[in-house]
């Protein structure tokens, strides 16, 4: 903050105080004259200082650049990457290999900023490395790869190359189209209608051990654990994949069991037979 003539206001105030102070070692008359002169000069300086202050501030106590007098300009410096206990460039393959390792275990697109934070590198460098890797996988390097690195949903992730879609589909679908055995279908039906249910309860309904069948259903993604009973027994229930395979949106769409249950007369006949 400055006064109108460009002199800092603090210097003007200091001058006024220095002039107003009595001079030691001189007579009383000299001190009185100095006090009178400094009083007059202090009044003039005070007016100049007030005027300079008014000129240097706007309404609301703000300075000419729109900021409060005691406010500081915001820090707009870019974030500094966190230092790691190791240098990724010293690892085998360097920073590019480190990026590949992280992306290999990612189940969703990873933003470059997050990769930079994990690796302790600048975001600009990570973006350059990602672009270079993507070009290399696309065939700009030695040969085209069976996978590509794509920038999707504001992140990066590995995908199988479109040219190999048929091969990948055959691998993924192999064994998945095999029909469930009769025992597996019965076990799945019991779990679907009585879930959550334990393996012991399913065995009581079917009259046989169902441990291996339940493991098969879990491996197929049709059944999953849903907690435990107070006794420690694991409870099982159907998954969203089960509904997807049946074309349902909820378990309420399961067909009622009553039409498929034998009537009492049939039960009595079987007992007497």
Residue pairs with C-beta under 8 A, 6 or more apart in sequence:
1 8
1 9
1 52
1 53
1 56
1 57
1 63
1 69
2 8
2 9
2 52
2 56
3 9
3 12
3 48
3 49
3 51
3 52
3 53
3 55
3 56
4 48
4 51
4 52
4 55
5 48
5 52
7 52
9 49
9 52
9 53
9 56
12 45
12 48
12 49
12 52
13 45
13 49
15 45
16 38
16 41
16 42
16 45
16 46
16 49
17 42
19 34
19 37
19 38
19 41
19 42
20 35
20 38
20 39
20 41
20 42
21 38
22 31
22 34
22 35
23 30
23 31
23 34
26 34
56 63
56 64
57 63
57 64
57 69
58 64
58 66
61 68
61 69
62 68
62 69
63 69
67 73
81 116
81 117
81 119
81 120
81 121
81 122
82 117
82 120
83 120
84 119
84 120
88 94
88 95
88 98
88 119
88 120
88 121
89 95
91 97
91 98
93 100
95 119
95 121
95 125
95 126
95 129
96 129
96 132
96 133
98 119
99 115
99 119
99 126
99 129
99 130
99 133
100 133
102 110
102 115
102 118
102 119
103 110
103 149
103 156
103 157
103 158
104 158
106 157
106 158
108 153
108 155
108 157
109 151
109 152
109 153
109 154
109 155
109 156
109 157
110 155
110 156
110 157
111 154
111 155
111 156
112 123
112 126
112 127
112 130
112 155
112 156
113 123
114 155
115 121
115 126
115 130
115 156
116 122
116 123
116 125
116 126
119 126
130 149
130 151
130 156
133 149
134 148
134 149
134 150
134 151
134 156
135 141
137 144
137 145
137 147
137 148
137 149
138 144
138 145
138 148
139 145
144 161
144 163
145 161
146 160
146 161
146 164
147 158
147 159
147 160
147 161
148 158
148 159
148 160
148 161
148 162
149 156
149 157
149 158
149 159
150 156
150 157
150 158
150 159
160 168
176 220
180 188
180 216
180 220
181 213
183 206
183 208
183 210
183 213
184 213
184 216
184 217
186 206
187 202
187 206
187 210
187 213
187 214
187 217
188 217
188 222
188 223
188 238
188 242
190 197
190 202
190 205
190 206
191 197
191 202
191 214
191 217
191 223
191 236
191 237
191 238
192 238
192 242
192 251
192 254
193 254
193 257
194 201
194 202
194 205
195 226
195 235
195 236
195 237
195 238
195 251
196 226
196 227
196 235
196 236
196 237
197 235
197 236
197 237
198 229
198 233
198 234
198 235
198 236
199 210
199 211
199 214
199 233
199 234
199 236
200 233
202 210
202 214
202 236
203 209
203 210
214 223
214 236
217 223
218 224
218 225
218 236
221 239
221 241
221 242
222 238
222 239
222 241
222 242
222 245
223 236
223 237
223 238
223 239
223 242
224 236
224 237
224 238
224 239
225 234
225 235
225 236
226 235
226 236
226 237
227 234
227 235
228 234
228 235
229 235
238 251
243 249
243 250
243 251
248 254
262 270
